[in-house]
Amino acid sequence: MTLRIALFGVGRLGREIIALAPEREAVVATRIGRDRVVTPEVLRAEAIDVAIDVSVAEAVESNVTVCLAARIPLVIGVTGWDESTSRVMHSVRAASGGVLIAPNFSIGATLFALAVNDAARRFSLSLGFDAAIVETHHGRKKDAPSGTARSLKIGAEAMRGSEVPVTSVRVGHVPGVHTLVLDAAFEQVTLTHEARDRRVFADGALLAARWLRGRVGSFTMMDVVRELTGAL
């Protein structure tokens, strides 16, 4: 059954989602850019199944409000809106809505986070290993560290019980590279996830949208992966 999507944000990732949607039995029925204001009535009239937000941090809260009023679940792929997270989650719970928050839509990056947590725990300070995260993105990326790097940092620090610093590099056209560095006196171990094509994020966003359809609650890409694999 074709999934009808409302898309907030028509930048590079938004355009990739629009292009890939037909291959995933989906259609972007409504596109909301900076110059357009959408109402719950418009979303309902378009028979939208789920919305995807890849706009900007400043717009997330208002986009959530519109989707909750229309009773449409929302996938959020925007980063840098931490200050409004608690308000958004309160609104979602109060309205019995559905939201999936993903700083990174890549399935590989989601599984990579599990590997980072495990390695951060095993290569411990007591064994002489320091830990750090290095993330590299294209020069036009606004937030630093990336949302993915911040999430990896939280997980690694919880496993180690000590700080894990993050270094951000902004250069060229890199879609996204995240590396955990584990360094001891005479050896070094690195774990890296590299996104080679922006379509990996569009594909994950469409997968998340189909998964979220009809669901109530707050979720992450890890919930999607767990259900698809039946494990983790």
N, C-alpha and C positions, 0 to 999 in steps of 0.2 A: 504494500500500500504506500502510495507516494506521501512523503512527509512534507507538510507545508510549514515553511520557516519564515519568521520575521527576523531580519538581520539588522542589528544596530551597528553601524560602522561599515563604511565601504572603502576603507583603505586597502593596503596590499593584501592583508589576510582576508578581509571581507571579499575582495575580488576573487581570491583563490577559492573561497567557499562557494561563491556563486558559480564559478566555472566547474567545480567538481561535483556539485549537488546532483545534476542529472545522472551521473554515474553511480550515485548512491541512493537512487530512487527517492530523491528529494527535490523540492523546488523552492527557491527563495521567492516567496509570493509578495513580500513587502520589504523594501530597503529604506532604512532610516539613516540619513546622513546628517551633517551639521546643520544643513539648511532646512530640515524638515522636522516638524513636531507631530508626533503620532499620539492618538488617543486610544483608550480601551475599546471604544466603539469601532474604530478602524480595524483593530486587530481581530475583533470578533467578526466583523463583516467579511474579513478575508479568510475566515475559518482557519486561523493559524493554530498549528498543533504545538509548536514550541518556538521559543525565540533564542537567538544567539547574540550575545553582546561582545563585540570586539572593537568597541569605540574608544573612548578615553575615560580616564579615571573620574573626571569631574561629572560625567554623565551617568555613571553606574547607578547611583541611588535613584535618580528620577526614572531611569529605564526599568528598574526593579518595581517601582511604584506603579508604573503603567501596566506592566505584565501581571502583577498581583491583582490589580483591579479588573483585568480582563480574564483572570484565572488561567493564565498561560504559564507553564514552567519556563525557566530561563537558564540558559548555559552562559556563564560569565568567563570570558577569557582575557579580561582586562587586568592589568596589574597596577600597583601604585595607589590603590584606594583604601589602604589599611585603616585610615582614620574613620571611615564610615562603615566599616565591617560590622561592628556591633549593632548599629542602627538597622542596617540591612537585614541582618539575621533575625533581629527582633521582629521586624516587619514580616518576614517570611513565616516565622512561627505563628505570629498573631493571625495571619491570613490563611494559615494552613496551605501555604504555597509550596512550589517545588523549585529548587535552585541547585545547580551544579557549578562549583567554583574550581577553575583549573588554571593555574599560572602557566601550565604547559599541557597542550592537548596530545602530545606524542605518547603513544603506548610505550615505546622504548624508554623515554624519559621517566615515565611512571615506574617501570620496573627497575630502572637505574637507581631511583631513590631508595628502593629496598636494598640494592647492592651496596650503596653508599652507607646506609645505616649499619649493615652487617660488617662492612670493612672498618668503619669508624670504631666499632666496638672491638673487633678482633685485633686490629693493629693499634693497641692501646698505648697510652703514655707510659704505663708500667713496663712495657716492652721496648720503650725508647723511641716510639714513633710520634712525631708531631703531625698535625693535620691542618690542611688548608684547602680552600675551594677557589678555583680560578674559573671565571666565566667570560666568554668572548661573544660579542654581538656586533652587528652592523653599526656604523657611526650615527645613524639616525634614531637609534633606540633611546627613548627619553629617560627611563628609570635605570638606576644602578645602585646596588646590585639588582639583577633581574629577579622577578618573582620566583622563578625556579631556584635560583641560587639562595634566596632567603629561606625557601622551604627546605632545601638540602641542609643549610646551616642549622636550622632548628632541629632537624632529625639527627644530624651528626653530633651536635652538642648534647642532646639528650642521651645518646648512646655512650659518649665519652665522659660526660660530666665536666667538661672543660670547654673553653672558647675555641671555635674554629673560624679563623678570619677568612674573609672573602676579598678577592681582588677582581676588579672589573676592567675589561678591556673593550673599547669601542673603536672598531676599525673596519673599513671596507664594507663588504656586503654579506658578512657572515650571518646565516640564519640563527645559529645558536650552538655554542660548544660549552659544556660544563665538565670540569675535571676535579676529582678529589685527589689531592696529593698527600701521600703518607710518607714522611721522610724520617729516616734514622741516620745514625752516624755514618754507616758504610753502605747503605742501600736505600732505594726509593721505590715505592709502589704507586702507580697512578691508575685511576679508573676514569674513563672518559665516555661521555655521550655526545655525539655530534649529529645535529640535524643538517642533512645535505640539501634539503629542498623544503621550501615553505609549505608545500602541499602536505607534508606530514602533519602540520598543525590544522590545516583545513580538513583533512581526512579524520583526524581525531575529534574535531569539533562536531562534524556531522555524525560520527559514531556516538558521541556523548549526547547529542540532541535526540537521536532516535531512542537511545537508552532511557533518557529522562522523560520522554513522552508519557503522560498519565501518572507520573509519580509525585508523591508529596513528601517533603522533607528536604534536608540539605545534604549534598553529596559531593564527592570529589572523583577525579579520574580513577583513583584507586578502587572505588566502589564498582566502577564499570569493569575494570580489569579483573577484579575478584569474581564477579558474576560470569564473565566470559570464560575464565579459566577454571572456575569451580575450586579455586585454591587460594593461596596467599593468606 
